[in-house]
């Protein structure tokens, strides 16, 4: 069932202007672009073109928009699949929001993800721990909707929109649209469990609840894996 989001737009952040104005450059890992609050990290390469495209390549490239941090947020971008170096079940267009995933420490990896995998599925993912335990997925494996019957087509621009809003009842409501059509929604009421490591209380300095992320602002990032090449444009991040 479709749920309405609050119509009031408080803050708009147009990251596409960053890509356009920084013209034709290849970013070094961990390079922060001056005055933009954005950063390239991970394994691979990131290039900004003269016409405002972000080009990612390599094993695990990540492009992070560190500022400003939002909790209620709508993220829109166009993405184009070009080529892959390996075939992975989880690879595809992935948007992370409300993230605190600054490094590889076990604790503090808090992120909600929306994904369109290259084999054509749509799904949400909730991460609280890095490299240990297991993330939560909606829908579960085997129930994820197949929005592209033959997989994501190559060399075609696809518009993605990922929205998260925490309502007055403290529920985080997630919505994913592809080419302006809603394909997935989910409400995290704090009981969407993440499989934590057995010694998590010791590692994370005490109680680490599944609802920790529901009211926690963070940064936005784009990730992909096993790439030859993927392209992005028209990134727009709006606080809701």
N, C-alpha and C positions, 0 to 999 in steps of 0.2 A: 504494500500500500504506500502510495506517495505521501510524504510528509512535507509541509511547508516550512521554509526557512525564513528567518526574520528578514524583512525587506530593507532595513536600514543599513546602508554601507557607511562605515565609519572612516576607514582608511583605505586608500588604494596604493599599491606599490607595483609599478610597471617595470618588471625586470627585463622585458624585451628591449627597453631603451638602453639598458646596460650592454646587451649584446651588440646592438647597432652602433652605439657611440664608441665602443672600444675597438672596433674595426680590426679585422684580420690579424689575429694573434694566437699563438699557441701557448697555453697555460702550463706552467710547471706544477708538479704535485705540491700541495699545500700552499699554492700561490693565492694570496688574497688580492682581489682587484681593488685598486685605490678608490676610496670614497664610495664603494658599492656594497660592502658587507657580504660579498660573495667569494666562494673559494672552490678550487678544484682539489679533489683528494681521491684516494683509492689507487687502483692499479690500471694504468692505461694512459690515454691522452684526451685532452679537451681543447678544441679549437673554436674560436669565434670568427665568423666570416664577415666580410664587408656588408653583406645584405641581411645581417641580423639572425643568422642561424648558429646554434650551438651544435658542434659535431663531437660526439663521443666515440671512442674506439678502445679496444683492449679488453683485458680479462675482467676488470671490475671498476670502471670509472664512476665517480660520484661528483656531482656538481651541487654545491650547497649554497643556499641563500641564508646567511646567518643572521642578518638584520633586515627588517625588524622581526621580532618573534610574535607569533599570534597563537591564540587558542582557537577562537571561532574564525574560520578561514575558508575561502574559496580559491582554488588553484586551477587555472586554465592554461592549457598549452596545446600546440600542434606537435605531433611526433611522426617521424617517418622511418620505417624499417628499411635498411639498405642491405646489409650483409652480416653474417656471423662467422666466427672462426671455429666455434664448437656449438653443439646442440645441448641445451640445458633445459630441464623441465620448468624452471622458474624464471628463465630469462624473458625479457620483454620490457614494456614501458611501465616503470614503477615510480610513483610519486610518494614521498614520505612527508608527513606533516606532524606538527607538535613534537618535533624530534629534539632529543638531548644527546644524540649519538655523536659526541665529539671525538671519541677515541675508542680503543678496543677493550676498555675495562668491562668487566662482567656487568656491573651495575650502571644504571643511567643511560641505557640504550633506548629509552622510551621513544617509541615511534608508532604512529598509525600509518599504514601503507594502503594505497589503492594500486592494483596491478591489472594490466591487460597482457597476458603472457603471449609469446609469439605463436604458441599452438592454438590461440584463440579464446582462452578462458578469461573471465573477470573474477576478481576476488579481493577481499580485504584481509589485512594481516595486522596483528598487534604484537609488538616486540617490547619486552622489558629487559631482557638480558642478552648479552652478546657472547656467542660461542658456547653457551651452556643452556641446558633445558631445551625447550622447543617453543616456537612461537605459536600463537593462536590464529586460526584461519576461519573465515566465513566467506562462502559456504565451505563445508568440509570437502576434502579430496573426494572426487567422484560426483559431487553435487554442484560443482561450480559451473555457472552458465556458459555455454559455448556461443559467444557472440560473433565469432568469425568461424564459419563451418570448416573452412580449409586452412585456418590459421590466419594471422595478420598478413595482409598482402604486402608485398614489397613495393617500394618507390611510390607509395600513396600517402598523402598527409591525412592523419586522423586527429580529430579534436577530442581532447580529454578534459573533463572537469571533475575535480575531487573536492567535496565540501564536508567540513566537520563543524557542527554546532552543538555545544552543551546547553541543554534546555533548563528551564527553571526547576525541574525535578532531578537535576544532576545526572541526566542521561546524555551520553555523547552520541549524536546521530550522524552517521556517515552516509554519503551518497556519491555514486560514481555515474557519470554520463559519458557516452561515447557518441561523437557526431550529433550532439544536442539531444540525445535520447537517453533517458535514465535506464541503466542496465542493472544496477545493484544498489541496495540500501541495507543498513543494519543499525541497530541501536545497542550500544554498549551501556548497560545499566550498572556496571561495576562488577558483574558476575561472569564476564567473558574471560575464562581463566587462561593464564599462560603457564606452561609446564616449567616450573622453576627448578634450578639445581637443588639437590637435597640439603646442602649446607648454606642456603641462601641467606638465612638470618645472620650468620657469621660474616659472610662475604659482603653483605650490604648494610652492615651496622644496624641490624634489627629488622623489624617488621617491614615487609615490602609488598603492599597490597595490590591486587589486580586492578583496583580502581584508581591507582596513583596517577594515571595519565588523563583521567577524565577532565580535570581542571588544572592542566599544566601547559602553559604556553611553550612553544619551541620554534625551531627553524624549519624551513622547507628544503627538501632536496630531491634531485632526480638521480636515479640509478639505473644501471643496466649491466649485463654480464655476458661474457663470451663473445664480444663483438668483433666484427670487422668494422662496421660503421652504423651509427644511428644518428638521426638529426632531429633537432627541436627548434621551434620558433614561437613567437607570440606568447611568451610566458607572462601571465598576469596573476598577481597575488592580491587578494582583496580581503581585508578584515570584515567579518560579518557582524 
